[in-house]
Amino acid sequence: MMLIPIAHAGHWLVSVLYLVPIVVVVAGLGWQVWREKRREAAEGTEAPDSPPAG
């Protein structure tokens, strides 16, 4: 039976640290889009880049 070697937790932690800035940026952009959509819905306005209705 062959055992699969698993890296030490410290090695995984160092690798995961490279993802932290990416996750922060993506989460920030998602939060901004979510807030903008809620604001537009509350004001009853369309997005500025939307074509006029009619």
CHARMM internal coordinates of N, CA and C (Angstrom, degrees):
IC EDIT
DIST 1 N 1 CA 1.4515
DIST 1 CA 1 C 1.5278
ANGL 1 N 1 CA 1 C 109.10
DIST 1 C 2 N 1.3251
ANGL 1 CA 1 C 2 N 115.47
DIHE 1 N 1 CA 1 C 2 N 131.32
DIST 2 N 2 CA 1.4603
ANGL 1 C 2 N 2 CA 120.24
DIHE 1 CA 1 C 2 N 2 CA -178.13
DIST 2 CA 2 C 1.5274
ANGL 2 N 2 CA 2 C 110.18
DIHE 1 C 2 N 2 CA 2 C -97.21
DIST 2 C 3 N 1.3039
ANGL 2 CA 2 C 3 N 117.28
DIHE 2 N 2 CA 2 C 3 N 128.39
DIST 3 N 3 CA 1.4611
ANGL 2 C 3 N 3 CA 121.53
DIHE 2 CA 2 C 3 N 3 CA 178.38
DIST 3 CA 3 C 1.5239
ANGL 3 N 3 CA 3 C 109.98
DIHE 2 C 3 N 3 CA 3 C -93.21
DIST 3 C 4 N 1.3061
ANGL 3 CA 3 C 4 N 115.89
DIHE 3 N 3 CA 3 C 4 N 139.31
DIST 4 N 4 CA 1.4576
ANGL 3 C 4 N 4 CA 120.72
DIHE 3 CA 3 C 4 N 4 CA 178.57
DIST 4 CA 4 C 1.5294
ANGL 4 N 4 CA 4 C 108.06
DIHE 3 C 4 N 4 CA 4 C -88.45
DIST 4 C 5 N 1.3170
ANGL 4 CA 4 C 5 N 117.36
DIHE 4 N 4 CA 4 C 5 N 121.04
DIST 5 N 5 CA 1.4609
ANGL 4 C 5 N 5 CA 118.42
DIHE 4 CA 4 C 5 N 5 CA 179.31
DIST 5 CA 5 C 1.5348
ANGL 5 N 5 CA 5 C 111.18
DIHE 4 C 5 N 5 CA 5 C -70.85
DIST 5 C 6 N 1.2954
ANGL 5 CA 5 C 6 N 115.40
DIHE 5 N 5 CA 5 C 6 N 136.66
DIST 6 N 6 CA 1.4653
ANGL 5 C 6 N 6 CA 121.56
DIHE 5 CA 5 C 6 N 6 CA 178.70
DIST 6 CA 6 C 1.5305
ANGL 6 N 6 CA 6 C 107.54
DIHE 5 C 6 N 6 CA 6 C -113.29
DIST 6 C 7 N 1.3109
ANGL 6 CA 6 C 7 N 115.45
DIHE 6 N 6 CA 6 C 7 N 131.74
DIST 7 N 7 CA 1.4621
ANGL 6 C 7 N 7 CA 120.10
DIHE 6 CA 6 C 7 N 7 CA -178.14
DIST 7 CA 7 C 1.5158
ANGL 7 N 7 CA 7 C 110.82
DIHE 6 C 7 N 7 CA 7 C -65.85
DIST 7 C 8 N 1.2744
ANGL 7 CA 7 C 8 N 114.86
DIHE 7 N 7 CA 7 C 8 N 154.17
DIST 8 N 8 CA 1.4528
ANGL 7 C 8 N 8 CA 122.08
DIHE 7 CA 7 C 8 N 8 CA 176.35
DIST 8 CA 8 C 1.5264
ANGL 8 N 8 CA 8 C 109.37
DIHE 7 C 8 N 8 CA 8 C -61.13
DIST 8 C 9 N 1.3238
ANGL 8 CA 8 C 9 N 118.01
DIHE 8 N 8 CA 8 C 9 N 148.33
DIST 9 N 9 CA 1.4701
ANGL 8 C 9 N 9 CA 121.98
DIHE 8 CA 8 C 9 N 9 CA -177.83
DIST 9 CA 9 C 1.5224
ANGL 9 N 9 CA 9 C 111.73
DIHE 8 C 9 N 9 CA 9 C -57.39
DIST 9 C 10 N 1.3053
ANGL 9 CA 9 C 10 N 117.91
DIHE 9 N 9 CA 9 C 10 N -32.94
DIST 10 N 10 CA 1.4562
ANGL 9 C 10 N 10 CA 121.21
DIHE 9 CA 9 C 10 N 10 CA 178.39
DIST 10 CA 10 C 1.5171
ANGL 10 N 10 CA 10 C 112.37
DIHE 9 C 10 N 10 CA 10 C -63.98
DIST 10 C 11 N 1.3067
ANGL 10 CA 10 C 11 N 117.33
DIHE 10 N 10 CA 10 C 11 N -35.72
DIST 11 N 11 CA 1.4568
ANGL 10 C 11 N 11 CA 120.71
DIHE 10 CA 10 C 11 N 11 CA 177.30
DIST 11 CA 11 C 1.5188
ANGL 11 N 11 CA 11 C 110.58
DIHE 10 C 11 N 11 CA 11 C -68.11
DIST 11 C 12 N 1.3178
ANGL 11 CA 11 C 12 N 117.53
DIHE 11 N 11 CA 11 C 12 N -39.34
DIST 12 N 12 CA 1.4604
ANGL 11 C 12 N 12 CA 121.50
DIHE 11 CA 11 C 12 N 12 CA 177.92
DIST 12 CA 12 C 1.5209
ANGL 12 N 12 CA 12 C 109.93
DIHE 11 C 12 N 12 CA 12 C -65.59
DIST 12 C 13 N 1.3140
ANGL 12 CA 12 C 13 N 116.61
DIHE 12 N 12 CA 12 C 13 N -41.20
DIST 13 N 13 CA 1.4655
ANGL 12 C 13 N 13 CA 120.84
DIHE 12 CA 12 C 13 N 13 CA -178.70
DIST 13 CA 13 C 1.5216
ANGL 13 N 13 CA 13 C 111.34
DIHE 12 C 13 N 13 CA 13 C -61.24
DIST 13 C 14 N 1.3050
ANGL 13 CA 13 C 14 N 117.55
DIHE 13 N 13 CA 13 C 14 N -42.68
DIST 14 N 14 CA 1.4558
ANGL 13 C 14 N 14 CA 121.12
DIHE 13 CA 13 C 14 N 14 CA 178.90
DIST 14 CA 14 C 1.5279
ANGL 14 N 14 CA 14 C 110.27
DIHE 13 C 14 N 14 CA 14 C -63.08
DIST 14 C 15 N 1.3146
ANGL 14 CA 14 C 15 N 116.91
DIHE 14 N 14 CA 14 C 15 N -40.36
DIST 15 N 15 CA 1.4623
ANGL 14 C 15 N 15 CA 120.36
DIHE 14 CA 14 C 15 N 15 CA 179.09
DIST 15 CA 15 C 1.5286
ANGL 15 N 15 CA 15 C 111.37
DIHE 14 C 15 N 15 CA 15 C -67.12
DIST 15 C 16 N 1.3094
ANGL 15 CA 15 C 16 N 117.15
DIHE 15 N 15 CA 15 C 16 N -39.52
DIST 16 N 16 CA 1.4677
ANGL 15 C 16 N 16 CA 121.59
DIHE 15 CA 15 C 16 N 16 CA -179.15
DIST 16 CA 16 C 1.5272
ANGL 16 N 16 CA 16 C 110.60
DIHE 15 C 16 N 16 CA 16 C -68.22
DIST 16 C 17 N 1.3108
ANGL 16 CA 16 C 17 N 117.97
DIHE 16 N 16 CA 16 C 17 N -30.79
DIST 17 N 17 CA 1.4638
ANGL 16 C 17 N 17 CA 120.67
DIHE 16 CA 16 C 17 N 17 CA -179.63
DIST 17 CA 17 C 1.5261
ANGL 17 N 17 CA 17 C 111.89
DIHE 16 C 17 N 17 CA 17 C -60.53
DIST 17 C 18 N 1.3187
ANGL 17 CA 17 C 18 N 117.82
DIHE 17 N 17 CA 17 C 18 N -26.51
DIST 18 N 18 CA 1.4631
ANGL 17 C 18 N 18 CA 120.19
DIHE 17 CA 17 C 18 N 18 CA 176.81
DIST 18 CA 18 C 1.5262
ANGL 18 N 18 CA 18 C 111.41
DIHE 17 C 18 N 18 CA 18 C -68.66
DIST 18 C 19 N 1.3150
ANGL 18 CA 18 C 19 N 117.06
DIHE 18 N 18 CA 18 C 19 N -25.17
DIST 19 N 19 CA 1.4613
ANGL 18 C 19 N 19 CA 121.10
DIHE 18 CA 18 C 19 N 19 CA -179.11
DIST 19 CA 19 C 1.5264
ANGL 19 N 19 CA 19 C 113.15
DIHE 18 C 19 N 19 CA 19 C -83.56
DIST 19 C 20 N 1.3137
ANGL 19 CA 19 C 20 N 118.25
DIHE 19 N 19 CA 19 C 20 N -20.71
DIST 20 N 20 CA 1.4656
ANGL 19 C 20 N 20 CA 121.60
DIHE 19 CA 19 C 20 N 20 CA -175.19
DIST 20 CA 20 C 1.5323
ANGL 20 N 20 CA 20 C 112.10
DIHE 19 C 20 N 20 CA 20 C -56.34
DIST 20 C 21 N 1.3238
ANGL 20 CA 20 C 21 N 121.37
DIHE 20 N 20 CA 20 C 21 N -50.11
DIST 21 N 21 CA 1.4689
ANGL 20 C 21 N 21 CA 119.57
DIHE 20 CA 20 C 21 N 21 CA 179.81
DIST 21 CA 21 C 1.5263
ANGL 21 N 21 CA 21 C 112.69
DIHE 20 C 21 N 21 CA 21 C -61.66
DIST 21 C 22 N 1.3084
ANGL 21 CA 21 C 22 N 117.11
DIHE 21 N 21 CA 21 C 22 N -36.49
DIST 22 N 22 CA 1.4621
ANGL 21 C 22 N 22 CA 120.38
DIHE 21 CA 21 C 22 N 22 CA 179.50
DIST 22 CA 22 C 1.5244
ANGL 22 N 22 CA 22 C 109.96
DIHE 21 C 22 N 22 CA 22 C -65.75
DIST 22 C 23 N 1.3241
ANGL 22 CA 22 C 23 N 116.88
DIHE 22 N 22 CA 22 C 23 N -44.55
DIST 23 N 23 CA 1.4649
ANGL 22 C 23 N 23 CA 121.22
DIHE 22 CA 22 C 23 N 23 CA 179.22
DIST 23 CA 23 C 1.5200
ANGL 23 N 23 CA 23 C 110.66
DIHE 22 C 23 N 23 CA 23 C -62.98
DIST 23 C 24 N 1.3282
ANGL 23 CA 23 C 24 N 117.56
DIHE 23 N 23 CA 23 C 24 N -39.71
DIST 24 N 24 CA 1.4662
ANGL 23 C 24 N 24 CA 120.98
DIHE 23 CA 23 C 24 N 24 CA 179.37
DIST 24 CA 24 C 1.5288
ANGL 24 N 24 CA 24 C 110.79
DIHE 23 C 24 N 24 CA 24 C -63.99
DIST 24 C 25 N 1.3131
ANGL 24 CA 24 C 25 N 117.81
DIHE 24 N 24 CA 24 C 25 N -44.36
DIST 25 N 25 CA 1.4688
ANGL 24 C 25 N 25 CA 121.28
DIHE 24 CA 24 C 25 N 25 CA -179.43
DIST 25 CA 25 C 1.5255
ANGL 25 N 25 CA 25 C 110.70
DIHE 24 C 25 N 25 CA 25 C -65.61
DIST 25 C 26 N 1.3228
ANGL 25 CA 25 C 26 N 117.42
DIHE 25 N 25 CA 25 C 26 N -46.07
DIST 26 N 26 CA 1.4672
ANGL 25 C 26 N 26 CA 120.73
DIHE 25 CA 25 C 26 N 26 CA -179.76
DIST 26 CA 26 C 1.5261
ANGL 26 N 26 CA 26 C 110.52
DIHE 25 C 26 N 26 CA 26 C -63.80
DIST 26 C 27 N 1.3183
ANGL 26 CA 26 C 27 N 117.84
DIHE 26 N 26 CA 26 C 27 N -41.63
DIST 27 N 27 CA 1.4640
ANGL 26 C 27 N 27 CA 121.01
DIHE 26 CA 26 C 27 N 27 CA 178.33
DIST 27 CA 27 C 1.5254
ANGL 27 N 27 CA 27 C 110.56
DIHE 26 C 27 N 27 CA 27 C -64.87
DIST 27 C 28 N 1.3183
ANGL 27 CA 27 C 28 N 117.98
DIHE 27 N 27 CA 27 C 28 N -40.21
DIST 28 N 28 CA 1.4590
ANGL 27 C 28 N 28 CA 121.49
DIHE 27 CA 27 C 28 N 28 CA 178.39
DIST 28 CA 28 C 1.5164
ANGL 28 N 28 CA 28 C 112.17
DIHE 27 C 28 N 28 CA 28 C -63.79
DIST 28 C 29 N 1.3272
ANGL 28 CA 28 C 29 N 117.05
DIHE 28 N 28 CA 28 C 29 N -42.44
DIST 29 N 29 CA 1.4636
ANGL 28 C 29 N 29 CA 120.56
DIHE 28 CA 28 C 29 N 29 CA 177.67
DIST 29 CA 29 C 1.5243
ANGL 29 N 29 CA 29 C 111.07
DIHE 28 C 29 N 29 CA 29 C -65.54
DIST 29 C 30 N 1.3114
ANGL 29 CA 29 C 30 N 116.71
DIHE 29 N 29 CA 29 C 30 N -41.20
DIST 30 N 30 CA 1.4618
ANGL 29 C 30 N 30 CA 120.72
DIHE 29 CA 29 C 30 N 30 CA 177.68
DIST 30 CA 30 C 1.5141
ANGL 30 N 30 CA 30 C 111.75
DIHE 29 C 30 N 30 CA 30 C -62.75
DIST 30 C 31 N 1.3257
ANGL 30 CA 30 C 31 N 116.67
DIHE 30 N 30 CA 30 C 31 N -42.47
DIST 31 N 31 CA 1.4669
ANGL 30 C 31 N 31 CA 121.95
DIHE 30 CA 30 C 31 N 31 CA 177.81
DIST 31 CA 31 C 1.5344
ANGL 31 N 31 CA 31 C 110.56
DIHE 30 C 31 N 31 CA 31 C -62.09
DIST 31 C 32 N 1.3072
ANGL 31 CA 31 C 32 N 116.80
DIHE 31 N 31 CA 31 C 32 N -42.32
DIST 32 N 32 CA 1.4622
ANGL 31 C 32 N 32 CA 121.21
DIHE 31 CA 31 C 32 N 32 CA -179.66
DIST 32 CA 32 C 1.5271
ANGL 32 N 32 CA 32 C 111.12
DIHE 31 C 32 N 32 CA 32 C -64.14
DIST 32 C 33 N 1.3158
ANGL 32 CA 32 C 33 N 117.38
DIHE 32 N 32 CA 32 C 33 N -43.72
DIST 33 N 33 CA 1.4670
ANGL 32 C 33 N 33 CA 121.31
DIHE 32 CA 32 C 33 N 33 CA 179.20
DIST 33 CA 33 C 1.5251
ANGL 33 N 33 CA 33 C 109.63
DIHE 32 C 33 N 33 CA 33 C -64.32
DIST 33 C 34 N 1.3194
ANGL 33 CA 33 C 34 N 116.94
DIHE 33 N 33 CA 33 C 34 N -42.68
DIST 34 N 34 CA 1.4628
ANGL 33 C 34 N 34 CA 121.65
DIHE 33 CA 33 C 34 N 34 CA -179.91
DIST 34 CA 34 C 1.5245
ANGL 34 N 34 CA 34 C 110.95
DIHE 33 C 34 N 34 CA 34 C -62.20
DIST 34 C 35 N 1.3437
ANGL 34 CA 34 C 35 N 117.20
DIHE 34 N 34 CA 34 C 35 N -44.71
DIST 35 N 35 CA 1.4697
ANGL 34 C 35 N 35 CA 120.88
DIHE 34 CA 34 C 35 N 35 CA 179.37
DIST 35 CA 35 C 1.5194
ANGL 35 N 35 CA 35 C 111.28
DIHE 34 C 35 N 35 CA 35 C -64.37
DIST 35 C 36 N 1.3288
ANGL 35 CA 35 C 36 N 117.07
DIHE 35 N 35 CA 35 C 36 N -40.83
DIST 36 N 36 CA 1.4603
ANGL 35 C 36 N 36 CA 121.18
DIHE 35 CA 35 C 36 N 36 CA -179.69
DIST 36 CA 36 C 1.5287
ANGL 36 N 36 CA 36 C 110.69
DIHE 35 C 36 N 36 CA 36 C -63.76
DIST 36 C 37 N 1.3153
ANGL 36 CA 36 C 37 N 117.28
DIHE 36 N 36 CA 36 C 37 N -42.62
DIST 37 N 37 CA 1.4656
ANGL 36 C 37 N 37 CA 120.39
DIHE 36 CA 36 C 37 N 37 CA 179.01
DIST 37 CA 37 C 1.5270
ANGL 37 N 37 CA 37 C 110.88
DIHE 36 C 37 N 37 CA 37 C -65.00
DIST 37 C 38 N 1.3245
ANGL 37 CA 37 C 38 N 116.97
DIHE 37 N 37 CA 37 C 38 N -40.06
DIST 38 N 38 CA 1.4753
ANGL 37 C 38 N 38 CA 119.80
DIHE 37 CA 37 C 38 N 38 CA 178.09
DIST 38 CA 38 C 1.5179
ANGL 38 N 38 CA 38 C 110.65
DIHE 37 C 38 N 38 CA 38 C -65.67
DIST 38 C 39 N 1.3359
ANGL 38 CA 38 C 39 N 117.32
DIHE 38 N 38 CA 38 C 39 N -40.62
DIST 39 N 39 CA 1.4592
ANGL 38 C 39 N 39 CA 120.54
DIHE 38 CA 38 C 39 N 39 CA 179.83
DIST 39 CA 39 C 1.5182
ANGL 39 N 39 CA 39 C 110.57
DIHE 38 C 39 N 39 CA 39 C -63.90
DIST 39 C 40 N 1.3294
ANGL 39 CA 39 C 40 N 116.79
DIHE 39 N 39 CA 39 C 40 N -44.30
DIST 40 N 40 CA 1.4598
ANGL 39 C 40 N 40 CA 120.62
DIHE 39 CA 39 C 40 N 40 CA 179.66
DIST 40 CA 40 C 1.5271
ANGL 40 N 40 CA 40 C 110.97
DIHE 39 C 40 N 40 CA 40 C -63.93
DIST 40 C 41 N 1.3285
ANGL 40 CA 40 C 41 N 116.88
DIHE 40 N 40 CA 40 C 41 N -39.53
DIST 41 N 41 CA 1.4591
ANGL 40 C 41 N 41 CA 119.97
DIHE 40 CA 40 C 41 N 41 CA 179.42
DIST 41 CA 41 C 1.5253
ANGL 41 N 41 CA 41 C 110.63
DIHE 40 C 41 N 41 CA 41 C -66.88
DIST 41 C 42 N 1.3239
ANGL 41 CA 41 C 42 N 117.39
DIHE 41 N 41 CA 41 C 42 N -37.44
DIST 42 N 42 CA 1.4600
ANGL 41 C 42 N 42 CA 121.03
DIHE 41 CA 41 C 42 N 42 CA -179.95
DIST 42 CA 42 C 1.5224
ANGL 42 N 42 CA 42 C 111.22
DIHE 41 C 42 N 42 CA 42 C -69.66
DIST 42 C 43 N 1.3248
ANGL 42 CA 42 C 43 N 117.13
DIHE 42 N 42 CA 42 C 43 N -35.86
DIST 43 N 43 CA 1.4642
ANGL 42 C 43 N 43 CA 121.19
DIHE 42 CA 42 C 43 N 43 CA -179.85
DIST 43 CA 43 C 1.5240
ANGL 43 N 43 CA 43 C 111.79
DIHE 42 C 43 N 43 CA 43 C -84.47
DIST 43 C 44 N 1.3140
ANGL 43 CA 43 C 44 N 117.01
DIHE 43 N 43 CA 43 C 44 N -17.06
DIST 44 N 44 CA 1.4547
ANGL 43 C 44 N 44 CA 120.52
DIHE 43 CA 43 C 44 N 44 CA -177.67
DIST 44 CA 44 C 1.5055
ANGL 44 N 44 CA 44 C 112.96
DIHE 43 C 44 N 44 CA 44 C 72.57
DIST 44 C 45 N 1.3150
ANGL 44 CA 44 C 45 N 117.00
DIHE 44 N 44 CA 44 C 45 N 26.75
DIST 45 N 45 CA 1.4611
ANGL 44 C 45 N 45 CA 121.18
DIHE 44 CA 44 C 45 N 45 CA -179.36
DIST 45 CA 45 C 1.5152
ANGL 45 N 45 CA 45 C 109.64
DIHE 44 C 45 N 45 CA 45 C -105.69
DIST 45 C 46 N 1.3108
ANGL 45 CA 45 C 46 N 114.96
DIHE 45 N 45 CA 45 C 46 N 161.22
DIST 46 N 46 CA 1.4512
ANGL 45 C 46 N 46 CA 121.03
DIHE 45 CA 45 C 46 N 46 CA 174.89
DIST 46 CA 46 C 1.5161
ANGL 46 N 46 CA 46 C 109.65
DIHE 45 C 46 N 46 CA 46 C -93.71
DIST 46 C 47 N 1.2949
ANGL 46 CA 46 C 47 N 115.54
DIHE 46 N 46 CA 46 C 47 N 161.90
DIST 47 N 47 CA 1.4674
ANGL 46 C 47 N 47 CA 120.27
DIHE 46 CA 46 C 47 N 47 CA 175.05
DIST 47 CA 47 C 1.5164
ANGL 47 N 47 CA 47 C 108.61
DIHE 46 C 47 N 47 CA 47 C -66.15
DIST 47 C 48 N 1.3446
ANGL 47 CA 47 C 48 N 118.94
DIHE 47 N 47 CA 47 C 48 N 145.98
DIST 48 N 48 CA 1.4498
ANGL 47 C 48 N 48 CA 121.78
DIHE 47 CA 47 C 48 N 48 CA -177.32
DIST 48 CA 48 C 1.5206
ANGL 48 N 48 CA 48 C 114.22
DIHE 47 C 48 N 48 CA 48 C -60.08
DIST 48 C 49 N 1.3304
ANGL 48 CA 48 C 49 N 118.27
DIHE 48 N 48 CA 48 C 49 N -26.00
DIST 49 N 49 CA 1.4507
ANGL 48 C 49 N 49 CA 119.51
DIHE 48 CA 48 C 49 N 49 CA -178.39
DIST 49 CA 49 C 1.5339
ANGL 49 N 49 CA 49 C 112.31
DIHE 48 C 49 N 49 CA 49 C -92.85
DIST 49 C 50 N 1.3238
ANGL 49 CA 49 C 50 N 117.86
DIHE 49 N 49 CA 49 C 50 N 5.91
DIST 50 N 50 CA 1.4583
ANGL 49 C 50 N 50 CA 120.59
DIHE 49 CA 49 C 50 N 50 CA 178.16
DIST 50 CA 50 C 1.5154
ANGL 50 N 50 CA 50 C 110.32
DIHE 49 C 50 N 50 CA 50 C -80.00
DIST 50 C 51 N 1.3305
ANGL 50 CA 50 C 51 N 117.22
DIHE 50 N 50 CA 50 C 51 N 141.59
DIST 51 N 51 CA 1.4730
ANGL 50 C 51 N 51 CA 118.80
DIHE 50 CA 50 C 51 N 51 CA 177.17
DIST 51 CA 51 C 1.5264
ANGL 51 N 51 CA 51 C 109.69
DIHE 50 C 51 N 51 CA 51 C -70.70
DIST 51 C 52 N 1.3257
ANGL 51 CA 51 C 52 N 117.40
DIHE 51 N 51 CA 51 C 52 N 151.23
DIST 52 N 52 CA 1.4601
ANGL 51 C 52 N 52 CA 119.68
DIHE 51 CA 51 C 52 N 52 CA -179.74
DIST 52 CA 52 C 1.5184
ANGL 52 N 52 CA 52 C 111.41
DIHE 51 C 52 N 52 CA 52 C -64.70
DIST 52 C 53 N 1.3229
ANGL 52 CA 52 C 53 N 115.79
DIHE 52 N 52 CA 52 C 53 N 143.93
DIST 53 N 53 CA 1.4652
ANGL 52 C 53 N 53 CA 120.79
DIHE 52 CA 52 C 53 N 53 CA -179.43
DIST 53 CA 53 C 1.5270
ANGL 53 N 53 CA 53 C 108.76
DIHE 52 C 53 N 53 CA 53 C -77.08
DIST 53 C 54 N 1.3285
ANGL 53 CA 53 C 54 N 115.91
DIHE 53 N 53 CA 53 C 54 N 143.75
DIST 54 N 54 CA 1.4487
ANGL 53 C 54 N 54 CA 119.13
DIHE 53 CA 53 C 54 N 54 CA 173.93
DIST 54 CA 54 C 1.4440
ANGL 54 N 54 CA 54 C 111.95
DIHE 53 C 54 N 54 CA 54 C 115.03
END
COOR INIT
IC SEED 1 N 1 CA 1 C
IC BUILD
